[in-house]
Amino acid sequence: MLADDGAHTQRPLWASTGVKDPAYPDTMYVTELVAPNTVNTMPGKTIDAVGDHGEVHGDTIHGTYDEARAQATPSSASASPTPRSRTRLEREAVEKFEKSLGRACSRPCRASLQKAAK
C-alpha cells in the first residue's frame, strides 16, 4: 500500500453541502455523506441545522454501492446535463467556491492563492 511507503491518505471533499431544494431535509447532504477520512464543507446555515437536529449514524457510504447503482435508472441517466450545461455548472461551482474561499481566507492566504493561480 502507498501508506506503507509514507503516502498520506487522500481525503475526498464533499463541497458546499447546503440543501438548495426546500423539499429535502436541511441536513441531508451531511447526514447522508458520512464516511471515514472525508471532509465536508458546509454553509453556516447547514452547520446550525446539523447542530440543532442533525442525526449522524456512522458510515453511510461504504456498503451502499449496489443500492446507489440500482437507483441510477436509464431515465435518470438520460436527464444528465449536456456538455454545454456541464461546462456552465462547473464554471458556476468554481466561482462559488472561489468566492467562499475568499471570504474564509486571510489576506496573506488570498495573495498566495492568486500567486499560485498565475
N, C-alpha and C positions, 0 to 999 in steps of 0.2 A: 504494500500500500504506500501511497505517497506520504502519508503521515509518518511512516517509519523512516523516511528519508528527510524528515523535518518540515514537510509542507504544512501550511496552515489550512484549516477547514474552510471551504468556501461556504458562505452563508447566504442563501437566497434571500432576496429582499421583496417583501410584499409592499409595494409602494402606494401611498395615498389611498388607504383603505377606508375612506369615508364612504358611506352609502349615499348615493345620489337619488335613488328611487324611494320615495316615502312608503311604498308598499312593502319594502323589505325592513326587517328589524335593523335598528340603528347600530347594532353591534355585530351584524352578520359577517362582515369581512375580517373581523378579528376572531370571533369565537369559532368560525369555520376554517380558519387558516392557522392552526396550531401545529407546530412540528419542532423538533429539536433543531438547534443551530440555524434558525431563521431570524430575520429582522423584520419588524412590521412598523412602518411609519404611518402615523395617524394624525388627522387634524384634531385640534383641541376638543371640538365637539364630540368626536368619537372617543377620545380618551376619557372625557367626562362620563359618557354613556356607559362605557365598559366599567369604569369605577363605580358607577351608580347601580347598574343592574346586569352587567355582563356576567355570564356563567361560562367558565372555561373548564372543559372536562378532559384535558390532556390532548395527546396527539390525535388530530383529526385527519391527518393526511395519509400516513402510512397504512397500507392495507385497504385503501379505498379506490385503487386504480380501476378495478373491474366495474365497480358501481359508476364511477365517473365516465368511463368509456361507454357504458350502456346508455347513459343519458345523452351522449353525443349522437343524436339521430341524424339520418340524412337530411331531414327537413331543417334542422338547426344548422347543419353544415352548409346548406345552400344559402343560408341567410348571412354567411360570413361577409365581412367587408370587402369591397372591391379594392384593387391595388391603389386606386386614387384616394378612396376614403381611408384606407390604412395609412397612407402617407400623411394625410391630414390629421388623423387621430394621433399618429406618432409625433408629429410636429407640435400639436397641442399639448400632448403629455410632457414633452421635453420642456416646452415653455412654462408650463405649470410647475414642473419640478424645479427649474432654474429659479423661478420667482420665489417658491417656498424656501429653497436653499439660500437664496439671497437674504431673505428675512431672518433666517436662522444663523447665518454666519456673521462673524465679526468682520470689521474692515480688513484686517490682515488676511483672513480666510478668503474673502472675496477677491482681494488682489492676487492671491496665489492661484485661485481658480481661473481668473481672467488671463493670467500669465500662462497657465497650463493650456488654455483653450487655443492659444495662438500657434 
